[in-house]
Amino acid sequence: MIELVLTAAGAQRVRFAISPLEEVLGAIQTLLGVRAHPAHLPWLSGVPDVPELAAVLSARHYITEFLSPPPDGPETTAEAQLEVVRATPPAQVALELGMVDADLSHLPADPAAARDLLAGQLETVWNVLLAPEWPRLRELLAADIAFRTRQLGSGGLAGMLAELHPRVRLSGTSVLVDVRARERLSIDSRGLLLIPAVFAWPNVGVVTVPPWQVSLLYPARGVAALWTSAAASPEPLAEILGRTRALLLTTLDRPAATTELAHRHDLAPATVSAHLTALRGAGLLASERRGHRVLYRRTELGDALLTGKL
C-alpha cells in the first residue's frame, strides 16, 4: 500500500495532465505482454527495433520515471517531454536504471549515453507508432479529464477517487493506493498530479521517486471502444437530420473535439464544425472548453432523440 498524505500545502492542489511519453511506454509494454487490453490488439501490430528500450520496459515492477517525466498539463507535447528526458542529470538516470528489475547489460555504462540512446528510441517509437494516432488518443484522454473534473467539482476528492480505480481511495487526509510497494510520503506544495493513460488498464501506478512530482497514473475511460469503428447512424434519424449530423450525434457517446471527429470520419474539420454548431444550436449537443480545444457531448435531449424516447 502506498499512502500519499495530503499536507496543508498540497491538499488543495489536485490537477490533471496528459503524458504522450507514458503512452509510448504503455504501447511497448502492451506489445511485450507486460500490459494488455484486448481493445488494443487489432491496432498494435509491431514496434520499431528498440532493443535497449524494450529491455527497460520488460521489467515487472519498476521501469524508471525519467523516461516519462510528469507532464506540465493537458497540452504537454511529446517534444517537450523528450527535452526533459534528454536534460535528466546522469546521476538521476543512474539511480533509476539501477532500480529496474530487468537485464540492462546491453545499455551503455555511461548514464548520459544510456539516457540519450533511450531518448532516441522513445522518439522513434513516438513518430512511427503513436504520433499518427495521437489526435484520437489525446481526445479520449481530454474527455476523461473533463469527466473527472466534473466529478471533482460535484463530489469532491473522495467522490472522484472512488470512481477512479478500485485500488484508489481517500482515507482521512491520505490517498491510499493498493499496490505491492509499501511507502508513505507527503504531497508537497506542487500537489497531486493525476494522469489518465490509454494503455494503463488494468493497472494503476504511482510516481514517488524524487525529484519528480508525486503522480497517480490510472486507466482512462472509454478505452474498450477506442479502436472500434463508429456505429452506423440510424436511418430514420439520418432522414431527419441528414446522414453526417446523425453520424456525429451517434458518435458522441463520449466527449470529443472537432479534430478527432474529422479524423475518425474522414471529414473536413470545417464541415464537422458546421454540423456540430447546428446540433448544439438545436440543443442536441453541449460544448465545454478544455485548454485550446472544445469538447462536444450529447445532451439528454440528444440521448432521447437517438434512443427514440422523446
Phi and psi restraints in degrees (value plus and minus 20) as a CYANA .aco file:
   2 ILE   PHI    -123.2   -83.2
   2 ILE   PSI     109.4   149.4
   3 GLU   PHI    -131.1   -91.1
   3 GLU   PSI     100.4   140.4
   4 LEU   PHI    -126.6   -86.6
   4 LEU   PSI      87.2   127.2
   5 VAL   PHI    -103.7   -63.7
   5 VAL   PSI     104.4   144.4
   6 LEU   PHI    -103.8   -63.8
   6 LEU   PSI      76.2   116.2
   7 THR   PHI     -93.3   -53.3
   7 THR   PSI     149.5   189.5
   8 ALA   PHI     -78.8   -38.8
   8 ALA   PSI     -55.1   -15.1
   9 ALA   PHI     -92.5   -52.5
   9 ALA   PSI     -53.0   -13.0
  10 GLY   PHI    -126.7   -86.7
  10 GLY   PSI     -28.5    11.5
  11 ALA   PHI     -83.2   -43.2
  11 ALA   PSI     -51.9   -11.9
  12 GLN   PHI    -112.8   -72.8
  12 GLN   PSI     -18.5    21.5
  13 ARG   PHI    -132.5   -92.5
  13 ARG   PSI      72.7   112.7
  14 VAL   PHI    -141.9  -101.9
  14 VAL   PSI      99.1   139.1
  15 ARG   PHI    -156.4  -116.4
  15 ARG   PSI     143.6   183.6
  16 PHE   PHI    -133.2   -93.2
  16 PHE   PSI     132.5   172.5
  17 ALA   PHI    -171.7  -131.7
  17 ALA   PSI     139.9   179.9
  18 ILE   PHI    -132.6   -92.6
  18 ILE   PSI     113.8   153.8
  19 SER   PHI    -138.3   -98.3
  19 SER   PSI      78.6   118.6
  20 PRO   PHI     -77.6   -37.6
  20 PRO   PSI     -59.6   -19.6
  21 LEU   PHI     -91.1   -51.1
  21 LEU   PSI     -47.3    -7.3
  22 GLU   PHI     -83.3   -43.3
  22 GLU   PSI     -55.6   -15.6
  23 GLU   PHI     -88.1   -48.1
  23 GLU   PSI     -54.8   -14.8
  24 VAL   PHI     -81.6   -41.6
  24 VAL   PSI     -68.8   -28.8
  25 LEU   PHI     -82.9   -42.9
  25 LEU   PSI     -62.6   -22.6
  26 GLY   PHI     -84.9   -44.9
  26 GLY   PSI     -57.3   -17.3
  27 ALA   PHI     -84.2   -44.2
  27 ALA   PSI     -64.1   -24.1
  28 ILE   PHI     -85.4   -45.4
  28 ILE   PSI     -62.2   -22.2
  29 GLN   PHI     -83.1   -43.1
  29 GLN   PSI     -54.7   -14.7
  30 THR   PHI     -83.4   -43.4
  30 THR   PSI     -64.2   -24.2
  31 LEU   PHI     -85.6   -45.6
  31 LEU   PSI     -51.6   -11.6
  32 LEU   PHI     -99.6   -59.6
  32 LEU   PSI     -30.7     9.3
  33 GLY   PHI      67.4   107.4
  33 GLY   PSI     -14.6    25.4
  34 VAL   PHI     -95.4   -55.4
  34 VAL   PSI     -58.6   -18.6
  35 ARG   PHI    -142.6  -102.6
  35 ARG   PSI     132.8   172.8
  36 ALA   PHI    -181.2  -141.2
  36 ALA   PSI     107.4   147.4
  37 HIS   PHI    -145.1  -105.1
  37 HIS   PSI     106.3   146.3
  38 PRO   PHI     -73.4   -33.4
  38 PRO   PSI     -46.9    -6.9
  39 ALA   PHI     -83.7   -43.7
  39 ALA   PSI     -44.6    -4.6
  40 HIS   PHI    -105.9   -65.9
  40 HIS   PSI     -38.2     1.8
  41 LEU   PHI     -81.7   -41.7
  41 LEU   PSI     -57.1   -17.1
  42 PRO   PHI     -86.1   -46.1
  42 PRO   PSI     -43.0    -3.0
  43 TRP   PHI    -114.6   -74.6
  43 TRP   PSI     -63.6   -23.6
  44 LEU   PHI    -100.0   -60.0
  44 LEU   PSI      80.0   120.0
  45 SER   PHI    -127.9   -87.9
  45 SER   PSI     -33.2     6.8
  46 GLY   PHI     155.2   195.2
  46 GLY   PSI     143.3   183.3
  47 VAL   PHI    -150.3  -110.3
  47 VAL   PSI     126.2   166.2
  48 PRO   PHI     -77.5   -37.5
  48 PRO   PSI     144.1   184.1
  49 ASP   PHI     -93.5   -53.5
  49 ASP   PSI      79.3   119.3
  50 VAL   PHI    -153.6  -113.6
  50 VAL   PSI      48.6    88.6
  51 PRO   PHI     -82.5   -42.5
  51 PRO   PSI     -57.8   -17.8
  52 GLU   PHI     -89.2   -49.2
  52 GLU   PSI     -62.3   -22.3
  53 LEU   PHI     -85.7   -45.7
  53 LEU   PSI     -61.2   -21.2
  54 ALA   PHI     -81.6   -41.6
  54 ALA   PSI     -55.8   -15.8
  55 ALA   PHI     -83.6   -43.6
  55 ALA   PSI     -64.3   -24.3
  56 VAL   PHI     -80.6   -40.6
  56 VAL   PSI     -63.3   -23.3
  57 LEU   PHI    -100.7   -60.7
  57 LEU   PSI     -23.0    17.0
  58 SER   PHI    -100.8   -60.8
  58 SER   PSI     -28.3    11.7
  59 ALA   PHI     -82.3   -42.3
  59 ALA   PSI     129.1   169.1
  60 ARG   PHI    -115.4   -75.4
  60 ARG   PSI     -42.4    -2.4
  61 HIS   PHI    -140.9  -100.9
  61 HIS   PSI     -50.2   -10.2
  62 TYR   PHI    -169.7  -129.7
  62 TYR   PSI     110.6   150.6
  63 ILE   PHI    -147.3  -107.3
  63 ILE   PSI      -0.1    39.9
  64 THR   PHI      65.1   105.1
  64 THR   PSI     139.7   179.7
  65 GLU   PHI    -126.8   -86.8
  65 GLU   PSI     -52.4   -12.4
  66 PHE   PHI     -87.0   -47.0
  66 PHE   PSI     -40.2    -0.2
  67 LEU   PHI     -96.0   -56.0
  67 LEU   PSI     -36.2     3.8
  68 SER   PHI    -161.5  -121.5
  68 SER   PSI      51.2    91.2
  69 PRO   PHI     -80.2   -40.2
  69 PRO   PSI     122.2   162.2
  70 PRO   PHI     -71.6   -31.6
  70 PRO   PSI     108.4   148.4
  71 PRO   PHI     -96.1   -56.1
  71 PRO   PSI     144.5   184.5
  72 ASP   PHI     -96.9   -56.9
  72 ASP   PSI     -52.0   -12.0
  73 GLY   PHI     158.5   198.5
  73 GLY   PSI    -187.9  -147.9
  74 PRO   PHI     -85.0   -45.0
  74 PRO   PSI     -37.5     2.5
  75 GLU   PHI    -119.7   -79.7
  75 GLU   PSI     -13.5    26.5
  76 THR   PHI     -79.5   -39.5
  76 THR   PSI     116.6   156.6
  77 THR   PHI    -123.5   -83.5
  77 THR   PSI     141.1   181.1
  78 ALA   PHI     -82.8   -42.8
  78 ALA   PSI     -57.0   -17.0
  79 GLU   PHI     -82.7   -42.7
  79 GLU   PSI     -61.8   -21.8
  80 ALA   PHI     -85.5   -45.5
  80 ALA   PSI     -61.4   -21.4
  81 GLN   PHI     -86.4   -46.4
  81 GLN   PSI     -58.3   -18.3
  82 LEU   PHI     -83.5   -43.5
  82 LEU   PSI     -53.9   -13.9
  83 GLU   PHI     -82.7   -42.7
  83 GLU   PSI     -60.8   -20.8
  84 VAL   PHI     -85.3   -45.3
  84 VAL   PSI     -61.9   -21.9
  85 VAL   PHI     -77.7   -37.7
  85 VAL   PSI     -68.7   -28.7
  86 ARG   PHI     -90.5   -50.5
  86 ARG   PSI     -37.0     3.0
  87 ALA   PHI    -116.3   -76.3
  87 ALA   PSI     -18.7    21.3
  88 THR   PHI     -82.7   -42.7
  88 THR   PSI     108.9   148.9
  89 PRO   PHI     -78.9   -38.9
  89 PRO   PSI     118.7   158.7
  90 PRO   PHI     -72.8   -32.8
  90 PRO   PSI     -56.3   -16.3
  91 ALA   PHI     -82.9   -42.9
  91 ALA   PSI     -57.9   -17.9
  92 GLN   PHI     -89.0   -49.0
  92 GLN   PSI     -59.7   -19.7
  93 VAL   PHI     -80.7   -40.7
  93 VAL   PSI     -66.3   -26.3
  94 ALA   PHI     -82.3   -42.3
  94 ALA   PSI     -61.5   -21.5
  95 LEU   PHI     -79.7   -39.7
  95 LEU   PSI     -68.9   -28.9
  96 GLU   PHI     -93.2   -53.2
  96 GLU   PSI     -60.9   -20.9
  97 LEU   PHI     -83.6   -43.6
  97 LEU   PSI     -50.5   -10.5
  98 GLY   PHI     -88.3   -48.3
  98 GLY   PSI     -37.2     2.8
  99 MET   PHI    -112.7   -72.7
  99 MET   PSI     -30.7     9.3
 100 VAL   PHI     -93.2   -53.2
 100 VAL   PSI     107.0   147.0
 101 ASP   PHI    -111.0   -71.0
 101 ASP   PSI      44.9    84.9
 102 ALA   PHI    -173.6  -133.6
 102 ALA   PSI     145.1   185.1
 103 ASP   PHI     -99.7   -59.7
 103 ASP   PSI      88.1   128.1
 104 LEU   PHI    -131.2   -91.2
 104 LEU   PSI       5.9    45.9
 105 SER   PHI     -85.5   -45.5
 105 SER   PSI     -39.1     0.9
 106 HIS   PHI    -109.0   -69.0
 106 HIS   PSI     -24.7    15.3
 107 LEU   PHI     -95.5   -55.5
 107 LEU   PSI     129.9   169.9
 108 PRO   PHI     -78.1   -38.1
 108 PRO   PSI     124.3   164.3
 109 ALA   PHI     -88.3   -48.3
 109 ALA   PSI     -51.0   -11.0
 110 ASP   PHI     -94.4   -54.4
 110 ASP   PSI     100.7   140.7
 111 PRO   PHI     -79.4   -39.4
 111 PRO   PSI     -57.5   -17.5
 112 ALA   PHI     -85.5   -45.5
 112 ALA   PSI     -61.1   -21.1
 113 ALA   PHI     -86.5   -46.5
 113 ALA   PSI     -59.4   -19.4
 114 ALA   PHI     -84.2   -44.2
 114 ALA   PSI     -63.1   -23.1
 115 ARG   PHI     -79.0   -39.0
 115 ARG   PSI     -67.8   -27.8
 116 ASP   PHI     -86.7   -46.7
 116 ASP   PSI     -57.1   -17.1
 117 LEU   PHI     -83.6   -43.6
 117 LEU   PSI     -67.0   -27.0
 118 LEU   PHI     -86.3   -46.3
 118 LEU   PSI     -58.2   -18.2
 119 ALA   PHI     -82.6   -42.6
 119 ALA   PSI     -61.3   -21.3
 120 GLY   PHI     -82.8   -42.8
 120 GLY   PSI     -59.0   -19.0
 121 GLN   PHI     -91.1   -51.1
 121 GLN   PSI     -56.3   -16.3
 122 LEU   PHI     -78.1   -38.1
 122 LEU   PSI     -66.1   -26.1
 123 GLU   PHI     -83.1   -43.1
 123 GLU   PSI     -59.2   -19.2
 124 THR   PHI     -81.6   -41.6
 124 THR   PSI     -68.1   -28.1
 125 VAL   PHI     -84.0   -44.0
 125 VAL   PSI     -60.8   -20.8
 126 TRP   PHI     -76.9   -36.9
 126 TRP   PSI     -71.2   -31.2
 127 ASN   PHI     -85.4   -45.4
 127 ASN   PSI     -58.3   -18.3
 128 VAL   PHI    -104.0   -64.0
 128 VAL   PSI     -62.6   -22.6
 129 LEU   PHI    -122.8   -82.8
 129 LEU   PSI     -60.0   -20.0
 130 LEU   PHI    -121.5   -81.5
 130 LEU   PSI     -61.1   -21.1
 131 ALA   PHI     -75.5   -35.5
 131 ALA   PSI     -61.5   -21.5
 132 PRO   PHI     -82.5   -42.5
 132 PRO   PSI     -46.9    -6.9
 133 GLU   PHI    -123.3   -83.3
 133 GLU   PSI     -17.5    22.5
 134 TRP   PHI     -80.9   -40.9
 134 TRP   PSI     -59.1   -19.1
 135 PRO   PHI     -74.1   -34.1
 135 PRO   PSI     -62.7   -22.7
 136 ARG   PHI     -87.0   -47.0
 136 ARG   PSI     -64.2   -24.2
 137 LEU   PHI     -85.1   -45.1
 137 LEU   PSI     -66.0   -26.0
 138 ARG   PHI     -81.0   -41.0
 138 ARG   PSI     -61.0   -21.0
 139 GLU   PHI     -88.3   -48.3
 139 GLU   PSI     -55.6   -15.6
 140 LEU   PHI     -83.1   -43.1
 140 LEU   PSI     -63.1   -23.1
 141 LEU   PHI     -85.3   -45.3
 141 LEU   PSI     -61.1   -21.1
 142 ALA   PHI     -84.4   -44.4
 142 ALA   PSI     -57.4   -17.4
 143 ALA   PHI     -85.3   -45.3
 143 ALA   PSI     -57.9   -17.9
 144 ASP   PHI     -83.0   -43.0
 144 ASP   PSI     -64.5   -24.5
 145 ILE   PHI     -82.1   -42.1
 145 ILE   PSI     -61.4   -21.4
 146 ALA   PHI     -80.6   -40.6
 146 ALA   PSI     -62.2   -22.2
 147 PHE   PHI     -84.7   -44.7
 147 PHE   PSI     -67.1   -27.1
 148 ARG   PHI     -85.5   -45.5
 148 ARG   PSI     -55.2   -15.2
 149 THR   PHI     -85.0   -45.0
 149 THR   PSI     -60.3   -20.3
 150 ARG   PHI     -84.0   -44.0
 150 ARG   PSI     -60.3   -20.3
 151 GLN   PHI     -81.2   -41.2
 151 GLN   PSI     -62.2   -22.2
 152 LEU   PHI     -82.8   -42.8
 152 LEU   PSI     -59.3   -19.3
 153 GLY   PHI     -91.4   -51.4
 153 GLY   PSI     -54.7   -14.7
 154 SER   PHI    -110.3   -70.3
 154 SER   PSI     -55.8   -15.8
 155 GLY   PHI    -137.4   -97.4
 155 GLY   PSI     -17.5    22.5
 156 GLY   PHI      55.2    95.2
 156 GLY   PSI    -199.5  -159.5
 157 LEU   PHI     -83.3   -43.3
 157 LEU   PSI     -61.6   -21.6
 158 ALA   PHI     -82.2   -42.2
 158 ALA   PSI     -64.6   -24.6
 159 GLY   PHI     -85.4   -45.4
 159 GLY   PSI     -60.4   -20.4
 160 MET   PHI     -87.1   -47.1
 160 MET   PSI     -64.6   -24.6
 161 LEU   PHI     -86.5   -46.5
 161 LEU   PSI     -49.6    -9.6
 162 ALA   PHI     -82.7   -42.7
 162 ALA   PSI     -46.8    -6.8
 163 GLU   PHI    -127.6   -87.6
 163 GLU   PSI     -17.1    22.9
 164 LEU   PHI     -92.8   -52.8
 164 LEU   PSI     -68.0   -28.0
 165 HIS   PHI    -186.3  -146.3
 165 HIS   PSI     123.0   163.0
 166 PRO   PHI     -78.7   -38.7
 166 PRO   PSI     -42.7    -2.7
 167 ARG   PHI    -113.9   -73.9
 167 ARG   PSI     -13.3    26.7
 168 VAL   PHI    -141.5  -101.5
 168 VAL   PSI     114.1   154.1
 169 ARG   PHI    -176.7  -136.7
 169 ARG   PSI     140.3   180.3
 170 LEU   PHI    -119.0   -79.0
 170 LEU   PSI     109.2   149.2
 171 SER   PHI    -149.4  -109.4
 171 SER   PSI      85.5   125.5
 172 GLY   PHI      45.2    85.2
 172 GLY   PSI    -138.5   -98.5
 173 THR   PHI    -127.1   -87.1
 173 THR   PSI       2.4    42.4
 174 SER   PHI    -147.3  -107.3
 174 SER   PSI     122.6   162.6
 175 VAL   PHI    -114.4   -74.4
 175 VAL   PSI     100.2   140.2
 176 LEU   PHI    -122.8   -82.8
 176 LEU   PSI     110.1   150.1
 177 VAL   PHI    -141.7  -101.7
 177 VAL   PSI      95.2   135.2
 178 ASP   PHI    -102.8   -62.8
 178 ASP   PSI      69.0   109.0
 179 VAL   PHI    -150.4  -110.4
 179 VAL   PSI     154.9   194.9
 180 ARG   PHI     -87.1   -47.1
 180 ARG   PSI     -52.8   -12.8
 181 ALA   PHI     -86.1   -46.1
 181 ALA   PSI     134.3   174.3
 182 ARG   PHI    -143.2  -103.2
 182 ARG   PSI      91.8   131.8
 183 GLU   PHI    -178.1  -138.1
 183 GLU   PSI     127.0   167.0
 184 ARG   PHI    -152.9  -112.9
 184 ARG   PSI     102.6   142.6
 185 LEU   PHI    -166.4  -126.4
 185 LEU   PSI     137.8   177.8
 186 SER   PHI    -114.4   -74.4
 186 SER   PSI     119.7   159.7
 187 ILE   PHI    -102.0   -62.0
 187 ILE   PSI      99.7   139.7
 188 ASP   PHI    -102.4   -62.4
 188 ASP   PSI    -186.7  -146.7
 189 SER   PHI     -85.0   -45.0
 189 SER   PSI     -35.0     5.0
 190 ARG   PHI     -92.8   -52.8
 190 ARG   PSI     -37.8     2.2
 191 GLY   PHI      63.3   103.3
 191 GLY   PSI    -191.8  -151.8
 192 LEU   PHI    -120.1   -80.1
 192 LEU   PSI     107.9   147.9
 193 LEU   PHI    -120.9   -80.9
 193 LEU   PSI     106.1   146.1
 194 LEU   PHI    -128.1   -88.1
 194 LEU   PSI     105.4   145.4
 195 ILE   PHI    -143.1  -103.1
 195 ILE   PSI      85.5   125.5
 196 PRO   PHI     -91.9   -51.9
 196 PRO   PSI     128.5   168.5
 197 ALA   PHI    -162.0  -122.0
 197 ALA   PSI     117.2   157.2
 198 VAL   PHI     -86.8   -46.8
 198 VAL   PSI     -61.8   -21.8
 199 PHE   PHI    -116.0   -76.0
 199 PHE   PSI      -7.6    32.4
 200 ALA   PHI     -97.1   -57.1
 200 ALA   PSI     -49.1    -9.1
 201 TRP   PHI     -74.0   -34.0
 201 TRP   PSI     116.7   156.7
 202 PRO   PHI    -119.2   -79.2
 202 PRO   PSI      -1.3    38.7
 203 ASN   PHI    -115.7   -75.7
 203 ASN   PSI     146.5   186.5
 204 VAL   PHI    -150.3  -110.3
 204 VAL   PSI     123.4   163.4
 205 GLY   PHI    -154.3  -114.3
 205 GLY   PSI     140.1   180.1
 206 VAL   PHI    -152.8  -112.8
 206 VAL   PSI     111.4   151.4
 207 VAL   PHI    -111.3   -71.3
 207 VAL   PSI      96.2   136.2
 208 THR   PHI    -146.9  -106.9
 208 THR   PSI     -25.0    15.0
 209 VAL   PHI    -101.4   -61.4
 209 VAL   PSI     101.5   141.5
 210 PRO   PHI     -82.8   -42.8
 210 PRO   PSI     131.9   171.9
 211 PRO   PHI    -113.0   -73.0
 211 PRO   PSI      -7.0    33.0
 212 TRP   PHI     -87.6   -47.6
 212 TRP   PSI     129.2   169.2
 213 GLN   PHI     -84.3   -44.3
 213 GLN   PSI     119.2   159.2
 214 VAL   PHI     -80.3   -40.3
 214 VAL   PSI     104.7   144.7
 215 SER   PHI    -156.1  -116.1
 215 SER   PSI     126.7   166.7
 216 LEU   PHI    -137.4   -97.4
 216 LEU   PSI      99.6   139.6
 217 LEU   PHI    -120.6   -80.6
 217 LEU   PSI     109.6   149.6
 218 TYR   PHI    -161.9  -121.9
 218 TYR   PSI     138.7   178.7
 219 PRO   PHI     -90.1   -50.1
 219 PRO   PSI     113.0   153.0
 220 ALA   PHI     -93.7   -53.7
 220 ALA   PSI     133.4   173.4
 221 ARG   PHI     -94.0   -54.0
 221 ARG   PSI     129.2   169.2
 222 GLY   PHI      67.3   107.3
 222 GLY   PSI     -12.1    27.9
 223 VAL   PHI     -84.0   -44.0
 223 VAL   PSI     -56.0   -16.0
 224 ALA   PHI     -79.6   -39.6
 224 ALA   PSI     -48.8    -8.8
 225 ALA   PHI    -122.3   -82.3
 225 ALA   PSI     -11.7    28.3
 226 LEU   PHI     -81.4   -41.4
 226 LEU   PSI     -63.8   -23.8
 227 TRP   PHI    -120.4   -80.4
 227 TRP   PSI     -16.0    24.0
 228 THR   PHI    -100.4   -60.4
 228 THR   PSI     131.1   171.1
 229 SER   PHI     -92.3   -52.3
 229 SER   PSI     129.3   169.3
 230 ALA   PHI     -84.0   -44.0
 230 ALA   PSI     123.3   163.3
 231 ALA   PHI     -86.8   -46.8
 231 ALA   PSI     127.5   167.5
 232 ALA   PHI     -86.3   -46.3
 232 ALA   PSI     122.5   162.5
 233 SER   PHI     -91.6   -51.6
 233 SER   PSI     121.4   161.4
 234 PRO   PHI     -79.5   -39.5
 234 PRO   PSI     113.2   153.2
 235 GLU   PHI     -79.5   -39.5
 235 GLU   PSI     -65.6   -25.6
 236 PRO   PHI     -78.8   -38.8
 236 PRO   PSI     -59.3   -19.3
 237 LEU   PHI     -86.8   -46.8
 237 LEU   PSI     -58.1   -18.1
 238 ALA   PHI     -84.0   -44.0
 238 ALA   PSI     -53.7   -13.7
 239 GLU   PHI     -88.1   -48.1
 239 GLU   PSI     -48.9    -8.9
 240 ILE   PHI    -105.6   -65.6
 240 ILE   PSI     -69.4   -29.4
 241 LEU   PHI    -113.5   -73.5
 241 LEU   PSI     -41.2    -1.2
 242 GLY   PHI      79.8   119.8
 242 GLY   PSI     128.6   168.6
 243 ARG   PHI     -81.4   -41.4
 243 ARG   PSI     -63.3   -23.3
 244 THR   PHI     -88.5   -48.5
 244 THR   PSI     -63.3   -23.3
 245 ARG   PHI     -86.9   -46.9
 245 ARG   PSI     -58.5   -18.5
 246 ALA   PHI     -84.5   -44.5
 246 ALA   PSI     -58.9   -18.9
 247 LEU   PHI     -83.9   -43.9
 247 LEU   PSI     -64.2   -24.2
 248 LEU   PHI     -84.6   -44.6
 248 LEU   PSI     -62.9   -22.9
 249 LEU   PHI     -82.4   -42.4
 249 LEU   PSI     -60.4   -20.4
 250 THR   PHI     -84.5   -44.5
 250 THR   PSI     -58.3   -18.3
 251 THR   PHI     -87.7   -47.7
 251 THR   PSI     -52.1   -12.1
 252 LEU   PHI    -102.1   -62.1
 252 LEU   PSI      29.1    69.1
 253 ASP   PHI     -96.6   -56.6
 253 ASP   PSI     -32.4     7.6
 254 ARG   PHI    -157.0  -117.0
 254 ARG   PSI     131.7   171.7
 255 PRO   PHI     -79.4   -39.4
 255 PRO   PSI     124.9   164.9
 256 ALA   PHI    -173.5  -133.5
 256 ALA   PSI     139.3   179.3
 257 ALA   PHI    -122.6   -82.6
 257 ALA   PSI     147.6   187.6
 258 THR   PHI     -75.0   -35.0
 258 THR   PSI     -65.2   -25.2
 259 THR   PHI     -83.6   -43.6
 259 THR   PSI     -60.5   -20.5
 260 GLU   PHI     -85.1   -45.1
 260 GLU   PSI     -64.3   -24.3
 261 LEU   PHI     -85.0   -45.0
 261 LEU   PSI     -58.8   -18.8
 262 ALA   PHI     -83.9   -43.9
 262 ALA   PSI     -62.1   -22.1
 263 HIS   PHI     -85.8   -45.8
 263 HIS   PSI     -62.2   -22.2
 264 ARG   PHI     -87.4   -47.4
 264 ARG   PSI     -56.9   -16.9
 265 HIS   PHI    -127.1   -87.1
 265 HIS   PSI     -13.0    27.0
 266 ASP   PHI      36.5    76.5
 266 ASP   PSI      30.1    70.1
 267 LEU   PHI    -140.1  -100.1
 267 LEU   PSI     138.3   178.3
 268 ALA   PHI     -90.3   -50.3
 268 ALA   PSI     117.1   157.1
 269 PRO   PHI     -74.3   -34.3
 269 PRO   PSI     -58.3   -18.3
 270 ALA   PHI     -83.5   -43.5
 270 ALA   PSI     -57.7   -17.7
 271 THR   PHI     -85.1   -45.1
 271 THR   PSI     -66.8   -26.8
 272 VAL   PHI     -81.4   -41.4
 272 VAL   PSI     -64.4   -24.4
 273 SER   PHI     -79.0   -39.0
 273 SER   PSI     -62.6   -22.6
 274 ALA   PHI     -83.8   -43.8
 274 ALA   PSI     -61.9   -21.9
 275 HIS   PHI     -88.3   -48.3
 275 HIS   PSI     -59.9   -19.9
 276 LEU   PHI     -84.0   -44.0
 276 LEU   PSI     -59.8   -19.8
 277 THR   PHI     -81.7   -41.7
 277 THR   PSI     -61.2   -21.2
 278 ALA   PHI     -85.9   -45.9
 278 ALA   PSI     -62.4   -22.4
 279 LEU   PHI     -86.6   -46.6
 279 LEU   PSI     -57.4   -17.4
 280 ARG   PHI     -87.9   -47.9
 280 ARG   PSI     -60.3   -20.3
 281 GLY   PHI     -82.1   -42.1
 281 GLY   PSI     -48.0    -8.0
 282 ALA   PHI    -105.3   -65.3
 282 ALA   PSI     -21.2    18.8
 283 GLY   PHI      63.6   103.6
 283 GLY   PSI     -10.8    29.2
 284 LEU   PHI    -108.4   -68.4
 284 LEU   PSI     -39.8     0.2
 285 LEU   PHI    -149.1  -109.1
 285 LEU   PSI     134.0   174.0
 286 ALA   PHI    -141.8  -101.8
 286 ALA   PSI     138.4   178.4
 287 SER   PHI    -150.3  -110.3
 287 SER   PSI     134.0   174.0
 288 GLU   PHI    -166.9  -126.9
 288 GLU   PSI     109.9   149.9
 289 ARG   PHI    -102.1   -62.1
 289 ARG   PSI     111.1   151.1
 290 ARG   PHI    -148.7  -108.7
 290 ARG   PSI      80.6   120.6
 291 GLY   PHI      46.7    86.7
 291 GLY   PSI    -145.0  -105.0
 292 HIS   PHI    -110.2   -70.2
 292 HIS   PSI     -21.4    18.6
 293 ARG   PHI    -133.3   -93.3
 293 ARG   PSI     135.1   175.1
 294 VAL   PHI    -132.9   -92.9
 294 VAL   PSI     102.4   142.4
 295 LEU   PHI    -117.9   -77.9
 295 LEU   PSI     116.1   156.1
 296 TYR   PHI    -128.8   -88.8
 296 TYR   PSI     125.0   165.0
 297 ARG   PHI    -166.8  -126.8
 297 ARG   PSI     134.4   174.4
 298 ARG   PHI     -88.5   -48.5
 298 ARG   PSI     124.2   164.2
 299 THR   PHI    -109.2   -69.2
 299 THR   PSI     155.7   195.7
 300 GLU   PHI     -80.7   -40.7
 300 GLU   PSI     -55.7   -15.7
 301 LEU   PHI     -85.2   -45.2
 301 LEU   PSI     -61.0   -21.0
 302 GLY   PHI     -82.9   -42.9
 302 GLY   PSI     -62.6   -22.6
 303 ASP   PHI     -80.7   -40.7
 303 ASP   PSI     -64.3   -24.3
 304 ALA   PHI     -84.6   -44.6
 304 ALA   PSI     -60.4   -20.4
 305 LEU   PHI     -85.4   -45.4
 305 LEU   PSI     -60.1   -20.1
 306 LEU   PHI     -87.0   -47.0
 306 LEU   PSI     -56.7   -16.7
 307 THR   PHI    -112.3   -72.3
 307 THR   PSI     -22.5    17.5
 308 GLY   PHI      54.2    94.2
 308 GLY   PSI       6.2    46.2
 309 LYS   PHI    -127.6   -87.6
 309 LYS   PSI       3.4    43.4
